[in-house]
Amino acid sequence: MKIPVEAIQNFDEEQAVNVIANTFNKEAMIGTSVVATINNNPIDELMKLHEEKMALYERMIKAQDEMIARYEQLINNR
């Protein structure tokens, strides 16, 4: 890990915590630029949602057709 022996011998946990706490706060992040790379294609996401919606509609129509068939069967059996 290439850590000098002196660094390990002189390690102070409280100082390390202070350095970390002072480095990672909101004020320390001011002026830094964070560039996030988002690889989601919005068109692909829309197409996926559309396909899911169509599959849901098809299942609903199938369930409704089955229900109508059962009602017709009940009516014809009377």
N, C-alpha and C positions, 0 to 999 in steps of 0.2 A: 504493500500500500504506500510505500515511500513516505512514511511519516517519520520525521526526525525523532530520535530518542529524547531530546530536550523537550520537544513539544508534549510528549507523553508524560515525562517527569514533571513538567510545569503545568500540566492540565488542571484547570480550575473550572468545575462544573458551573458554578454561579456566573463566572465571566462568560462562559460559552452560552449560557441561557440568555444573558443580557445582550450579547452580540446578536444572537438570533432574533430576540424580541425587538431589538432596535432596527434590525435590517428588514424584517418582514412586517411592516405596518403600513397603514394607508399613506402616511406622509412620505415614507421612503419610496413609495411607488409613483409619486407625482413626478411627471416629466419622463417617465419611462414609456416606451411604446411597446405594446404587446400586439403582435399580429397573429391572429388566429386563422388557421387554414381550415375552412369548412369544405369538405368534398361532397356535400349533399347537393345533388342537382334538384332544384325545385320542381322541374317538369317531371322528373322521375318520381318524386314524392307525390305529386298530384296524380300521376297515372296510377300509382300504387293505391292511393286512397280511392280513386274512381273504380278500380278493379275490385277492391274490398266492398265498396258500396253496391256494385252490380251483383257480386256474389251474395250479399245480404238480401237484395231485392229478389234474386232468383230463389233463394231459400224461402223467403216469405211467400212468394207466389206459389211455390210447390206445396207449402204447408196449407195455404188457402185452398188450392185445388183439391188436396186430400180431404180437407174439412168439408168442402162442397160435395165431394163424392160420397162421403159418409152420410151427409144429410140426405142426399138423393137416395142412398140405399135405405135409410131409415124410412123415408117417405114411401118408397116403393114396397117395403115390407109390410105396410099397414093394411 
